[in-house]
Amino acid sequence: MLFSQFNSNNKNRQVLVDGVNSDKIPHALLFFGPSESGKLAHALAYIQYIFCLDKKNNDSCGVCSNCLKNGLLMHPDVHYIFPVASSKNNQKPVSANYLELWKKNVLKSGDLNLETWTEIISKDKKNLVIYVQEIYELEKKINLKSYQGEYKVFLIWNANKLNTQASNKLLKSLEEPPTKTLFILISESKEELITTVLSRLISIKFQPNNNSEKTISESKHMLFAETFVEWVRLCFNANKKNKINDLVDLVEKIASMNRTKQLDFLNYVTENFRKSFLYNYSLKNQLYLDIPHENFSVERFSCFVHRKNIFLIFNKIEESMYYITRNANSKLLFLDLSLTLSKLIYKENKVENDLT
């Protein structure tokens, strides 16, 4: 998630960015406002910016290893807590019981509201709660060393659903957090939090966005779609003698773009691979990846993008982008990228069962 994808709450965004850039990140924040204000999406963009390895123009780069992990909600130092429903078989549920389902729905929409989440996990039959056992799990994680030696982030979505026991238990962690630990609580109304918890938080109010402008990835859609489809198709067939010349010709076409457009194209490619990977989570029609080309099928293409190759693909694209910024020979660079991609898309190309 990039800050540049948003057209509202610019003052909030600048405050958050300035805090990161000046190394003055608060240890506990509250993002509050109406459900359509994009609080969760902004929180995810903020987390991605904190971890980004190559920040540019007050935004995360979107392509470094940390950005890609956060884009998939898979960074090991970011922990998600949210309301859950108890059942006969599980009277003490925690977020981990529903984590993959929650991630899937956040990634599908870029945001999520409590009403939708309640329908998904309880068919509106239960009041969702964040129970005290969730905070016990948090305490186990909070004292562990972070994987990368940097920040540990705990995002508590709909923190107003913390029950009294959980709220009181959370207080100690909010009062005495370890170094480089960040809590981000999200709630529609700050008045729903108990006073003692609220007093430990720096509150930031988010307003709804009434604009319907397209995101950056959508604005690049028509510009790069045809080139992307042709490029991927030729990468699939790079082992055929009669296709390698076609691939070289296309590489020359891409290399003829100015370097800014080359970087934009690779960002577009990265986003398409990311969405194709997510397509395997059974998102299908709910996920926006509509490339209008008679020779392209999202369903068929997504079978070649999976856990075994997704980060290898991301890493190679990231490496290529780095060398573009260092004025490398674009033709050689894109040819190397194409041949590497040709190998990776055939790497154990059967989608894993846990993604279907």
Stockholm file with secondary structure:
# STOCKHOLM 1.0

chainA/1-356         MLFSQFNSNNKNRQVLVDGVNSDKIPHALLFFGPSESGKLAHALAYIQYIFCLDKKNNDSCGVCSNCLKNGLLMHPDVHYIFPVASSKNNQKPVSANYLELWKKNVLKSGDLNLETWTEIISKDKKNLVIYVQEIYELEKKINLKSYQGEYKVFLIWNANKLNTQASNKLLKSLEEPPTKTLFILISESKEELITTVLSRLISIKFQPNNNSEKTISESKHMLFAETFVEWVRLCFNANKKNKINDLVDLVEKIASMNRTKQLDFLNYVTENFRKSFLYNYSLKNQLYLDIPHENFSVERFSCFVHRKNIFLIFNKIEESMYYITRNANSKLLFLDLSLTLSKLIYKENKVENDLT
#=GR chainA/1-356 SS CCGGGCCSCHHHHHHHHHHHHTTCCCSEEEEESCGGGCHHHHHHHHHHHHHCSSCBTTBCCSCSHHHHHHHTTCCTTEEEECCBCCCSSCSSCCGGGTHHHHHHHHHHHSSCCHHHHHHHHHTTCSCCBBCHHHHHHHHHHHTSCCTTSSCEEEEEETGGGBCHHHHHHHHHHHHSCCTTEEEEEEESCGGGSCHHHHTTSEEEECCCCCCCCCCHHHHTHHHHHHHHHHHHHHHHTTTSHHHHHHHHHHHHHHHTSCHHHHHHHHHHHHHHHHHHHHIIIIIGGGSCCCCCCTTCCHHHHHTTCSTTTHHHHHHHHHHHHHHHHTTCCHHHHHHHHHHHHHHHTTTTCSCCGGGC
#=GC SS_cons         CCGGGCCSCHHHHHHHHHHHHTTCCCSEEEEESCGGGCHHHHHHHHHHHHHCSSCBTTBCCSCSHHHHHHHTTCCTTEEEECCBCCCSSCSSCCGGGTHHHHHHHHHHHSSCCHHHHHHHHHTTCSCCBBCHHHHHHHHHHHTSCCTTSSCEEEEEETGGGBCHHHHHHHHHHHHSCCTTEEEEEEESCGGGSCHHHHTTSEEEECCCCCCCCCCHHHHTHHHHHHHHHHHHHHHHTTTSHHHHHHHHHHHHHHHTSCHHHHHHHHHHHHHHHHHHHHIIIIIGGGSCCCCCCTTCCHHHHHTTCSTTTHHHHHHHHHHHHHHHHTTCCHHHHHHHHHHHHHHHTTTTCSCCGGGC
//
